[in-house]
Amino acid sequence: MGIDEIDRELRDLSVKDCPLCHTHLGAASESSNCSECGGRSRTRTLQPLLSHLRCTMDSEIIEKPMLAFAMSRHECKLIGELFPSFVSVSLFGEYGPGHVTGVDARDLSRYEDSSFSGVYSCLLFDYFLEHGSALAESFRVIVPGGVF
């Protein structure tokens, strides 16, 4: 992929309106939260990125749930709009109705191989050192062609 293609793809991910409340962001700093709903800047590219990824995935892959670690309510809204189902999990903390606590990214043995369309997390790998085992487990539970 050349620099022009990368530049074009990055422009396609730019967001002019908040993907949560649709408020125009104007000249808001890329690191500022939305002034209307408080949506974090890190969620701004989540919707176009997931939309792009979903368009490239086969429908039988998308039918499987997304395994989502420690989703904020904003991330939950955006992922829920693009994927028909997800399993909300974390090692610690409560993240809403139906959430499963006690799930360690380094040991997903409670889930079968190829159980999920993908694994979603934001900043999860900052909290532990065993990245290799967490990556191996993530890729084990993702269906071939799924997303991480």
DARA-V68266 format. One line per field, one symbol per residue. ss: DSSP state (A for helix, B for strand, O for the rest). phi: phi as a letter, one per 40 degrees, with the letter a starting at -180 (. if undefined). psi: psi as a letter, one per 40 degrees, with the letter a starting at -180 (. if undefined). A space follows every 10 residues. Layout:
ss: ???
phi: ???
psi: ???
This chain:
ss: OOAAAAAAAA AAOOOOBOOO OOOBOOOOOO OOOOOOOOOO AAAOOAAAAA AAAAAAOOAA AAOOOBBBBO OOAAAAAAAA AAOOOBBBBB OOOOOOOOOB BOOBOOBOOO OOOOOBBBBB OOOAAAAOOO AAAAAAAAAA ABBBBBBO
phi: .ccccccccc ccccbcbccc bgcccfcdcc bcccccbgdc cccccccccc cccccccccc cccccccbcf cccccdcccc cbbcaabcba cbgbbhcgcb cgccdcabcc bcdfcbcabb abgccccacc cdcccccccc cccdgcbb
psi: hidddddddd ddeihdihed eehhebfiid eiihddeehi deededdddd dddddeiidd dddiihhhhf hidddddddd ddhdiihhii diihfiheih iehhdegfee iiifdidihh ihedeeeidg dddddddddd ehiheai.
